């Protein structure tokens, strides 16, 4: 059975049973922006590790309706 997540746009994204690491190799971490398309949270690359790894949260997640 395939699990799916509903994104803010209404599109569906497949959820996998195991976590998958995504890696960016760069000399300029601040030029990268990560957007969680399910929650709306936004992060920018950071050279220093913190609560979110090497990503600094710049926008909090949006409220998700009970329908999602």
C-alpha positions in Angstrom: 0.0 0.0 0.0 1.5 3.4 -1.0 1.2 6.3 1.4 0.6 9.8 0.0 0.9 13.3 1.5 -1.3 16.2 0.4 0.7 19.3 -0.5 -0.6 22.9 0.1 -1.4 23.0 -3.7 -3.6 20.0 -3.4 -1.1 17.8 -5.3 -0.1 14.4 -3.8 3.4 13.3 -3.0 4.4 9.7 -2.3 5.7 8.9 1.2 8.3 6.2 1.5 8.7 3.7 4.4 12.2 4.9 5.2 13.7 8.4 5.4 15.8 9.5 2.4 18.7 11.9 2.8 18.9 14.8 0.3 22.4 16.4 0.0 23.5 19.7 -1.3 27.2 20.2 -1.8 28.0 24.0 -2.0 30.5 26.7 -1.2 27.6 29.2 -0.6 25.0 27.7 1.7 23.1 31.0 2.1 22.0 31.0 -1.6 19.9 27.8 -1.1 16.3 27.9 0.1 14.3 24.8 1.2 10.5 24.9 1.1 8.4 22.2 2.7 5.5 22.0 0.2 3.3 20.2 2.7 3.6 22.7 5.6 4.9 25.9 4.0 7.9 26.1 6.3 10.9 27.7 4.7 14.6 27.4 5.5 17.8 29.0 4.2 21.2 27.2 4.1 23.5 27.9 7.1 27.2 27.1 7.6 26.6 26.3 11.3 24.5 23.3 12.5 21.4 24.1 14.5 18.1 22.5 15.4 17.4 21.9 11.7 20.8 20.6 10.7 22.5 23.2 8.4 19.2 24.9 7.6 17.9 28.0 9.4 14.1 28.3 9.6 12.9 31.6 8.1 9.2 30.9 7.9 7.1 28.8 10.3 4.8 26.1 9.0 1.3 27.1 8.1 -1.7 25.8 10.0 -2.9 22.6 8.3 -6.6 22.0 8.1 -8.1 18.9 9.6 -9.1 17.8 6.1 -5.4 17.1 5.1 
